[in-house]
Amino acid sequence: MKLTYHGHSCFELSGSRRVLIDPFISGNPLAKVRAEELEPEVLLVTHGHEDHLGDAVSIAKRTRPEIGVVHELAVFFQEQGVEAVGMNIYGSAELAGVKVTLLPALHSSSYGGRYMGSACGYLVEMDGTRVYHTGDTGLFGDMRLIGELFSPQVMLVPVGDRYTMSPGLAVKAVEMVKPEVVIPMHYRTFPVLAQSIGAFTEGAEKAGAKVVVLEPGESYEV
């Protein structure tokens, strides 16, 4: 599986299928790709905030991917004329042959003042590789359980502080989940998220994970 980082929390997972998560491209100052260039077969959105929902509706109308999101977000997509599979926390669905499990995240979720259901993370299983996209989240105890239940090889974790975990708390998350590889996200996009991640890199490596720092547009192959 190849993971391509498009900045903020947007990742494209490429293997037997193309999975796109949190497609905030338009308005993302770090994105090196245009939304029109993305052709996902599976589309996932962790929560309703604009910097995660992003270009999801326009991409979905153009490419017609299979979409798996929390129930309230699924209703929103359906109102936009886009088919979506409604899910909820710890539920699973198979989308275009990719197994997706909705996992908890500690965060808010709204769009234009409208409640968009629980914020979430995802466990994506494709081609024998398990990737845990934590979504926007604070630290929570169930991360240890997620590590025990799903043993993700790759963890995508926010480190930008203010709206999510700080680099130091993200290290604790890595210690609980115990992934083989961890990739930091949700930092540097805007001035308020400017972070030095040296301490995160050092701490996560001490916890036994390989830290891969990707610039927007760069990829890592598992």
C-alpha positions in Angstrom: 0.0 0.0 0.0 1.2 3.5 -0.8 0.1 6.4 1.5 0.3 9.9 -0.1 -0.1 12.9 2.1 -1.9 15.9 0.7 -1.5 18.2 3.8 -3.5 18.8 7.0 -5.3 15.4 7.6 -5.8 14.3 4.0 -4.3 11.0 2.9 -4.7 8.9 -0.2 -4.2 5.2 0.3 -3.4 3.4 -3.0 -3.4 -0.4 -3.5 -6.0 -2.7 -5.0 -8.3 0.3 -4.4 -7.9 4.1 -4.0 -9.1 5.4 -0.6 -9.2 9.1 0.1 -9.6 10.4 3.7 -10.5 14.0 4.7 -10.1 15.7 1.2 -9.5 19.3 2.3 -7.7 20.4 -0.9 -9.3 23.7 -2.0 -8.3 26.3 0.6 -5.5 24.2 1.9 -2.4 26.3 1.6 -0.1 23.2 1.7 -1.9 21.0 -0.8 0.2 20.2 -4.0 -2.7 18.6 -5.8 -6.0 19.9 -7.2 -9.2 18.3 -6.1 -10.1 17.6 -9.8 -7.0 15.3 -10.0 -8.2 12.9 -7.3 -10.1 9.7 -8.3 -11.1 7.8 -5.2 -13.0 4.6 -5.2 -13.6 4.9 -1.4 -14.1 8.2 0.3 -14.0 8.7 4.1 -14.6 11.8 6.2 -13.7 11.9 9.9 -16.1 14.7 10.9 -18.0 17.7 9.5 -15.6 20.6 10.0 -14.8 22.4 6.8 -11.1 21.6 6.9 -11.9 17.9 6.8 -15.2 17.7 4.8 -13.4 20.0 2.3 -14.0 19.0 -1.3 -15.8 15.7 -0.4 -19.1 16.5 -2.0 -17.7 17.8 -5.3 -15.3 14.8 -5.6 -18.1 12.4 -4.8 -20.4 13.8 -7.4 -17.6 13.5 -10.0 -16.2 10.1 -9.2 -19.1 8.3 -7.4 -16.9 6.5 -4.8 -18.3 4.3 -2.1 -18.6 6.5 1.1 -18.7 5.3 4.7 -19.3 8.0 7.3 -21.0 8.5 10.7 -24.8 8.4 10.3 -25.4 12.2 10.4 -22.8 12.9 7.8 -24.3 10.2 5.6 -27.6 12.0 5.8 -25.9 15.2 4.8 -24.3 13.6 1.8 -27.6 12.1 0.7 -29.2 15.6 0.9 -26.5 16.7 -1.5 -27.5 14.0 -4.0 -24.6 11.7 -3.0 -25.0 8.1 -1.9 -23.3 7.3 1.4 -23.3 4.4 3.9 -24.2 5.4 7.4 -22.1 3.9 10.2 -21.4 4.4 13.9 -18.6 3.9 16.4 -17.0 0.5 16.3 -19.2 -0.5 13.4 -17.6 -1.9 10.2 -18.6 -1.9 6.5 -17.0 -3.2 3.3 -16.6 -0.5 0.7 -15.4 -1.5 -2.8 -13.7 -4.5 -1.1 -12.0 -2.4 1.6 -12.9 -3.1 5.2 -13.5 0.1 7.1 -14.2 0.3 10.9 -15.4 3.5 12.5 -13.4 4.3 15.6 -14.0 6.9 18.4 -12.3 10.3 18.4 -12.6 13.1 21.1 -13.6 16.2 19.1 -16.5 18.2 18.0 -18.3 18.0 14.6 -20.5 20.6 12.9 -21.0 22.3 9.5 -22.5 25.7 9.2 -23.9 25.4 12.7 -25.4 22.0 12.0 -24.5 19.0 14.2 -22.8 16.4 12.1 -22.7 13.4 14.4 -19.7 12.1 16.4 -16.2 12.8 15.3 -14.4 9.6 14.5 -11.3 7.9 13.3 -11.0 5.0 10.9 -9.3 1.6 10.7 -8.8 0.9 7.0 -7.8 -2.7 6.1 -6.6 -3.2 2.5 -4.2 -5.6 0.9 -3.1 -7.0 4.3 -2.3 -3.6 5.7 -4.1 -1.9 8.6 -4.0 1.9 8.8 -5.4 3.8 11.7 -6.4 7.4 10.8 -7.2 8.9 14.2 -9.1 11.9 12.9 -9.0 15.1 14.9 -8.8 13.9 18.5 -7.5 14.4 22.0 -5.9 11.6 23.9 -8.3 9.0 25.2 -7.9 5.6 27.0 -9.6 3.5 24.3 -6.6 4.0 22.1 -4.9 1.2 24.1 -8.0 -1.0 23.3 -7.8 0.0 19.6 -4.2 -1.1 19.6 -5.0 -4.4 21.2 -8.1 -5.2 19.0 -6.8 -4.1 15.6 -3.0 -4.0 15.8 -2.6 -1.3 13.1 0.7 -1.3 11.3 0.4 2.4 10.5 -1.0 5.2 12.6 -1.8 8.7 11.3 -1.8 11.0 14.3 -2.4 14.8 14.8 0.3 16.8 16.5 -0.7 20.4 16.0 -2.1 21.1 19.5 -4.9 23.7 20.0 -7.6 21.7 18.3 -6.1 18.2 18.7 -3.3 16.6 20.6 0.0 18.3 21.3 3.2 16.5 20.1 3.8 15.3 23.7 0.3 13.8 24.0 0.6 12.3 20.6 3.7 10.4 21.8 1.5 8.9 24.6 -1.1 7.9 21.9 1.7 6.1 20.0 2.7 4.3 23.2 -0.8 3.0 23.7 -1.5 1.9 20.1 1.9 0.5 19.4 2.0 0.9 15.6 5.0 -0.1 13.5 4.9 3.2 11.6 3.5 6.6 12.7 3.0 9.6 10.4 2.3 13.0 12.0 -0.5 15.2 10.5 -2.7 18.2 11.2 0.1 20.6 11.8 1.7 23.6 10.0 -1.4 24.2 7.8 -2.1 27.5 9.5 0.0 29.7 11.9 -2.0 28.5 14.9 -0.9 24.9 14.1 2.8 25.7 13.7 4.7 23.1 15.6 8.2 21.7 15.9 7.8 18.0 15.9 11.3 17.1 17.0 10.1 16.0 20.4 7.3 14.0 18.9 9.7 12.2 16.6 12.1 11.4 19.4 9.4 10.2 21.8 7.6 8.1 19.2 10.8 6.4 18.2 11.6 5.6 21.8 8.1 4.0 22.0 9.2 1.6 19.2 7.6 3.2 16.2 9.2 4.2 12.9 8.4 7.9 12.4 7.8 8.9 8.8 7.5 12.7 8.3 5.9 13.4 4.9 5.7 16.8 3.1 2.5 17.4 1.2 2.7 15.5 -2.1 5.1 12.9 -0.7 4.3 9.2 -0.4 5.4 6.3 1.8 5.0 2.7 0.8 4.2 0.0 3.4 
